[in-house]
């Protein structure tokens, strides 16, 4: 996604969920629930960077 597309998406949606989880399971569940609730933009953050490893 290009920078201008990101800006446009933020302007259109107006809400960014910021999710901080201590475990992969918590972060996944919170993101899933946000998406089910209609949130289209999610920022993921963690005190434990190991939860964001690719499987």
N, C-alpha and C positions, 0 to 999 in steps of 0.2 A: 504494500500500500504506500503510495506517495504521500509526502508531507501534507500537501494541500487536501488530499482525500481524508487524511486523519483529522485535520482541522474542520473540514466540512461535516464529517461524521459526528464530531463532538458538538458542533453547533446545532445539528439536527436533533441529537438525542438528549443533550443537556445534562445527562447524569452519567457519572463514572463511578462504578463501585470499586472501592479499594479494599482488597481482601488480604488479611494477614493471618496466616495459619502457622501453628507450631508443628503440624504434621502434614504429610501429603494428603492423608484422608480428610482432615479438617478443611484444608484449602480446596480440595476437589469438591467436597459437599457444599461448601459456601458458594463456590463458583457455579455449580450446577443449580442451586436454588436461586441465585441471582439471575441466571439465564432463564429459568422457568418463570421468574417474576417479571420478565420483560427487559432486563438490563442487557444492553448490547455492547457496552464498553466496560472492560474489567482490567484493573491494574492488580497484579499479583505481587505480594511482598511477603517476606518471611524473615524472622530472626535466624532461621536455620536454612541456609542456602542449599543444603543437600536435598531438600524436598523437591527442588526444581530440576533434578537430573532426568534425563530422557531414558525411558525403558525400551 
